[in-house]
Amino acid sequence: MENKKIIIIGGGVIGLGIGWQLAKAGATVTIYERAQAGRAASWAAAGMLAPLAEAHSEEPELLKLGCQSLERYPQWVNELENDAEMSIGYRVEGTLVVGLEPDDTHQLRHLYTAQQDLGLDVEWLTGREAREIESALSPRVTAAIRCATDYQVDNRLMVTALQRAYQACGGVLHENSAIEKIVTVNGVATGVQTQNGFQAADVLILAAGCWSAQVEGLPDTTIPPVRPVKGQMLALQMEEGITVKNVIRTVRARYPTSVYLVPRTDGRLIVGATSEEMGFDTRLTAGGVFELLRGAWEAVPGVYELPLLETWTGLRPGSRDNAPILGKTPVENLVYATGHYRNGILLTPITAYEIAKLILTGETSETIAPFQLDRFIM
């Protein structure tokens, strides 16, 4: 394994996570990142680990993958915090999904029924019971679902920790280094063309998030169907008397944007997120920020008084079926780990462990087999 040379395209949590695991196993790993490592979707995320709150009956494979990754989070946190010698803000208070009026309660009940049909560990609460858990909730909250095992991690701390752990294991990181093209010879990936010439590799891993389809040199049938989906977000500063402990998500039947509020250990309250098909446009809009603030205020009226710390946008990598694209491709020695859409932080551990195992053993596990590129190639 020591002689295997691996190049990873993309230095977000997925690329860094896989790189860390491979470098730790003794491989020679180089990551090329087009901008600053971990500062795109990985930095913009809210860090929710919420397979239950986001469960859809039409996506059983994705739900299973999310739950398996959540199960591996304690191991991941322990290993990463030890290697990086820092905390990544892993919190286990759980999640409340709340409704604010009769239409919302109807939609909430529909979600609850779907969760029960899937055998998930969720609990129905009245508005009063929800307020007993989270006193800052609006008196208008009519009902809630408690997802006690939907946790969170501070994604920005995780970015920093992954970069630190990866480099401590001997991984090489080139930032502000866009790949000019993937080089293939007779259907075999041999390396990449960079600003400094050709770099050979035994294995190439494409983990470039929403830019994965933009990388030159791939055969048309192998280009991953991944697009950017814009999300606008903001952060408030919690103050005495206006604090939240659980992650709070709203279900809104009549508004375009349901919001979530994610409390951080440092006192920030993350509010997100819009979901917009706007290509690579990363501008904030008045309407987007307004919808987020209105949604947050309706659920937790006290946010009206809180200082606004930061606003930002991120581009989620959405695949055609909104599930990740993982594993081998028709091009030999080319592996994909992209298209994680809204679940990048949740799916980082299972992606890193399983893709590293694939590279080290050559075998695709049953865990990631349903998520290969071939599902799109008919």
Sequence and secondary structure as in RCSB ss.txt:
>XXXX:A:sequence
MENKKIIIIGGGVIGLGIGWQLAKAGATVTIYERAQAGRAASWAAAGMLAPLAEAHSEEPELLKLGCQSLERYPQ
WVNELENDAEMSIGYRVEGTLVVGLEPDDTHQLRHLYTAQQDLGLDVEWLTGREAREIESALSPRVTAAIRCATD
YQVDNRLMVTALQRAYQACGGVLHENSAIEKIVTVNGVATGVQTQNGFQAADVLILAAGCWSAQVEGLPDTTIPP
VRPVKGQMLALQMEEGITVKNVIRTVRARYPTSVYLVPRTDGRLIVGATSEEMGFDTRLTAGGVFELLRGAWEAV
PGVYELPLLETWTGLRPGSRDNAPILGKTPVENLVYATGHYRNGILLTPITAYEIAKLILTGETSETIAPFQLDR
FIM
>XXXX:A:secstr
 TT EEEEE  SHHHHHHHHHHHHTT EEEEE SSSTT SHHHHS  EE TTTT  TT HHHHHHHHHHHHTHHH
HHHHHHHHHTS    B   EEEEE SHHHHHHHHHHHHHHHHTT   EEEEHHHHHHH TTS TT  EEEEETT 
EE  HHHHHHHHHHHHHHTT EEE S    EEEEETTEEEEEEETTEEEE SEEEE  GGGGGG TT  GGGS  
EEEEEEEEEEEE BTTB   SEEEEE SSSS   EEEE TTSEEEEE   B  TT     HHHHHHHHHHHHHH 
GGGGGS EEEEEEEEEEEETTSS EEEE SSBTEEEEE BGGGHHHHHHHHHHHHHHHHHHS   TTTGGGSGGG
G  
